[in-house]
């Protein structure tokens, strides 16, 4: 059983690391915030003193960080993974970052005989806790096969999409579909509410038809309960959609719906909702229509 390092113990990283502990992997962890480190140490992990220290004590190093600059700093910066990783080690970046950044980081690591996979996830905090995330992986197939067993303790599905960067392309596609679906749910339910129809009953009426979706099932009960505690923060979805729109533009691909949902999310981000769950996007429509979606 390989030694695993885990860097980044936020909303997602902490339960993901805990699932690796439950599976019996020797785990060394690091985060700038000491609280989740202490929590994982109490559960049986070892504490690393830096990203380089984690890498020096692990065969497989997992990073779960907010965005491209954070991953670049943690892996390639002073005191980073590259300083500690031995030849033959594998870096698995499970953050959601720009595909080009994944490829650039992988190229630098390869010069030191350190392999890399990009393996972003979907499912939010509930599925991170359950260990049932969808994991989309880019990178060499032999490296994927080496770490697939580790990833399977964090995800219900672990799929190699292609070469390095393709995991994050899949994640961008995922985030477009999720973001637009959340916007559609919000728009539809505000319409129902404004028309005087109980949105809870509309939810029950449509969930078994073609409009039914994982997003509808996950987010509508929370909207009805006015529960916008973050499973996935609006500010992080803004980051993902911005990466999607930028990547689409670089490839000459139109993305008008993504751009509009990004604009809506940015309005919410700038009006005090940045750290709320992305299901809270409904509040944009509610404010304009002067109604609140809740069970009658």
TANOR-V288590 format. One record per residue. N is the residue number from 1. RES is the residue in three letters. PSI is psi in radians with two decimals (none if undefined). Layout:
# TANOR-V288590
N|RES|PSI + N|RES|PSI
This chain:
# TANOR-V288590
1|UNK|2.22 + 2|UNK|2.61 + 3|UNK|2.36 + 4|UNK|2.38 + 5|UNK|2.54 + 6|UNK|2.10 + 7|UNK|2.07 + 8|UNK|1.66 + 9|UNK|0.95 + 10|UNK|-2.67 + 11|UNK|-0.71 + 12|UNK|-0.80 + 13|UNK|-0.67 + 14|UNK|-0.92 + 15|UNK|-0.55 + 16|UNK|-0.78 + 17|UNK|-0.69 + 18|UNK|-0.66 + 19|UNK|-0.56 + 20|UNK|-0.66 + 21|UNK|-0.77 + 22|UNK|-0.55 + 23|UNK|-0.12 + 24|UNK|0.15 + 25|UNK|2.37 + 26|UNK|2.15 + 27|UNK|2.30 + 28|UNK|2.32 + 29|UNK|2.72 + 30|UNK|2.45 + 31|UNK|2.65 + 32|UNK|-0.46 + 33|UNK|2.09 + 34|UNK|-0.37 + 35|UNK|-0.90 + 36|UNK|-0.49 + 37|UNK|-0.83 + 38|UNK|-0.69 + 39|UNK|-0.77 + 40|UNK|-0.62 + 41|UNK|-0.71 + 42|UNK|-0.45 + 43|UNK|-0.08 + 44|UNK|-0.02 + 45|UNK|2.88 + 46|UNK|2.60 + 47|UNK|2.26 + 48|UNK|2.70 + 49|UNK|-0.23 + 50|UNK|3.00 + 51|UNK|-0.69 + 52|UNK|-0.69 + 53|UNK|-0.76 + 54|UNK|-0.81 + 55|UNK|-0.65 + 56|UNK|-0.37 + 57|UNK|0.19 + 58|UNK|2.62 + 59|UNK|-0.61 + 60|UNK|2.15 + 61|UNK|2.08 + 62|UNK|2.32 + 63|UNK|2.43 + 64|UNK|1.54 + 65|UNK|2.91 + 66|UNK|-0.76 + 67|UNK|3.09 + 68|UNK|-0.84 + 69|UNK|-0.59 + 70|UNK|-0.73 + 71|UNK|-0.76 + 72|UNK|-0.75 + 73|UNK|-0.80 + 74|UNK|-0.55 + 75|UNK|-0.78 + 76|UNK|-0.22 + 77|UNK|3.12 + 78|UNK|2.32 + 79|UNK|0.31 + 80|UNK|3.13 + 81|UNK|-0.72 + 82|UNK|-0.54 + 83|UNK|-0.47 + 84|UNK|-0.36 + 85|UNK|2.37 + 86|UNK|2.67 + 87|UNK|2.39 + 88|UNK|-0.18 + 89|UNK|2.85 + 90|UNK|2.28 + 91|UNK|2.19 + 92|UNK|1.82 + 93|UNK|1.94 + 94|UNK|0.14 + 95|UNK|2.87 + 96|UNK|1.83 + 97|UNK|3.10 + 98|UNK|2.35 + 99|UNK|-0.67 + 100|UNK|-0.66 + 101|UNK|-0.71 + 102|UNK|-0.78 + 103|UNK|-0.69 + 104|UNK|-0.77 + 105|UNK|-0.73 + 106|UNK|-0.65 + 107|UNK|-0.74 + 108|UNK|-0.75 + 109|UNK|-0.68 + 110|UNK|-0.51 + 111|UNK|-0.38 + 112|UNK|0.27 + 113|UNK|0.63 + 114|UNK|2.16 + 115|UNK|2.81 + 116|UNK|2.48 + 117|UNK|2.50 + 118|UNK|2.23 + 119|UNK|1.06 + 120|UNK|2.84 + 121|UNK|2.82 + 122|UNK|2.54 + 123|UNK|-0.29 + 124|UNK|-3.08 + 125|UNK|-0.75 + 126|UNK|-0.77 + 127|UNK|-0.45 + 128|UNK|-0.72 + 129|UNK|-0.76 + 130|UNK|-0.37 + 131|UNK|0.52 + 132|UNK|0.52 + 133|UNK|2.73 + 134|UNK|2.14 + 135|UNK|2.16 + 136|UNK|2.10 + 137|UNK|2.37 + 138|UNK|2.43 + 139|UNK|3.10 + 140|UNK|2.43 + 141|UNK|-0.71 + 142|UNK|-0.62 + 143|UNK|-0.73 + 144|UNK|-0.80 + 145|UNK|-0.58 + 146|UNK|-0.68 + 147|UNK|0.00 + 148|UNK|-0.67 + 149|UNK|-0.68 + 150|UNK|-0.82 + 151|UNK|-0.54 + 152|UNK|-0.31 + 153|UNK|-0.14 + 154|UNK|-0.29 + 155|UNK|2.59 + 156|UNK|-0.48 + 157|UNK|2.32 + 158|UNK|1.89 + 159|UNK|2.16 + 160|UNK|2.11 + 161|UNK|-0.57 + 162|UNK|-2.61 + 163|UNK|3.10 + 164|UNK|2.36 + 165|UNK|-0.42 + 166|UNK|-0.45 + 167|UNK|-0.75 + 168|UNK|-0.46 + 169|UNK|-0.76 + 170|UNK|-0.69 + 171|UNK|-0.67 + 172|UNK|-0.74 + 173|UNK|-0.74 + 174|UNK|-0.80 + 175|UNK|-0.53 + 176|UNK|-0.86 + 177|UNK|-0.76 + 178|UNK|-0.83 + 179|UNK|-0.78 + 180|UNK|-0.60 + 181|UNK|-0.76 + 182|UNK|-0.73 + 183|UNK|-0.72 + 184|UNK|-0.72 + 185|UNK|-0.80 + 186|UNK|-0.81 + 187|UNK|-0.78 + 188|UNK|-0.74 + 189|UNK|-0.49 + 190|UNK|-0.69 + 191|UNK|-0.84 + 192|UNK|-0.78 + 193|UNK|-0.78 + 194|UNK|-0.52 + 195|UNK|-0.01 + 196|UNK|0.29 + 197|UNK|2.41 + 198|UNK|2.01 + 199|UNK|-0.48 + 200|UNK|-0.65 + 201|UNK|-0.57 + 202|UNK|-0.75 + 203|UNK|-0.85 + 204|UNK|-0.62 + 205|UNK|-0.59 + 206|UNK|-0.22 + 207|UNK|-0.46 + 208|UNK|-0.06 + 209|UNK|-2.84 + 210|UNK|-0.44 + 211|UNK|-0.23 + 212|UNK|2.51 + 213|UNK|2.87 + 214|UNK|-0.68 + 215|UNK|-0.82 + 216|UNK|-0.77 + 217|UNK|-0.64 + 218|UNK|-0.65 + 219|UNK|-0.57 + 220|UNK|-0.74 + 221|UNK|-0.59 + 222|UNK|-0.69 + 223|UNK|-0.81 + 224|UNK|-0.57 + 225|UNK|-0.02 + 226|UNK|0.71 + 227|UNK|1.78 + 228|UNK|0.45 + 229|UNK|2.32 + 230|UNK|2.15 + 231|UNK|-0.63 + 232|UNK|2.02 + 233|UNK|2.56 + 234|UNK|-0.73 + 235|UNK|-0.52 + 236|UNK|-0.60 + 237|UNK|-0.58 + 238|UNK|-0.79 + 239|UNK|-0.80 + 240|UNK|-0.76 + 241|UNK|-0.59 + 242|UNK|-0.73 + 243|UNK|-0.68 + 244|UNK|-0.82 + 245|UNK|-0.70 + 246|UNK|-0.77 + 247|UNK|-0.74 + 248|UNK|-0.76 + 249|UNK|-0.68 + 250|UNK|-0.41 + 251|UNK|0.00 + 252|UNK|0.52 + 253|UNK|2.21 + 254|UNK|2.48 + 255|UNK|0.94 + 256|UNK|-0.65 + 257|UNK|-0.72 + 258|UNK|-0.73 + 259|UNK|-0.66 + 260|UNK|-0.75 + 261|UNK|-0.63 + 262|UNK|-0.75 + 263|UNK|-0.77 + 264|UNK|-0.78 + 265|UNK|-0.63 + 266|UNK|-0.62 + 267|UNK|-0.80 + 268|UNK|-0.72 + 269|UNK|-0.72 + 270|UNK|-0.15 + 271|UNK|0.45 + 272|UNK|0.15 + 273|UNK|0.23 + 274|UNK|-0.63 + 275|UNK|0.16 + 276|UNK|2.88 + 277|UNK|2.57 + 278|UNK|-0.30 + 279|UNK|-0.34 + 280|UNK|0.01 + 281|UNK|-0.45 + 282|UNK|-0.46 + 283|UNK|-0.45 + 284|UNK|-0.85 + 285|UNK|-0.68 + 286|UNK|-0.75 + 287|UNK|-0.72 + 288|UNK|-0.58 + 289|UNK|-0.15 + 290|UNK|0.81 + 291|UNK|2.96 + 292|UNK|2.23 + 293|UNK|2.01 + 294|UNK|2.80 + 295|UNK|2.39 + 296|UNK|none
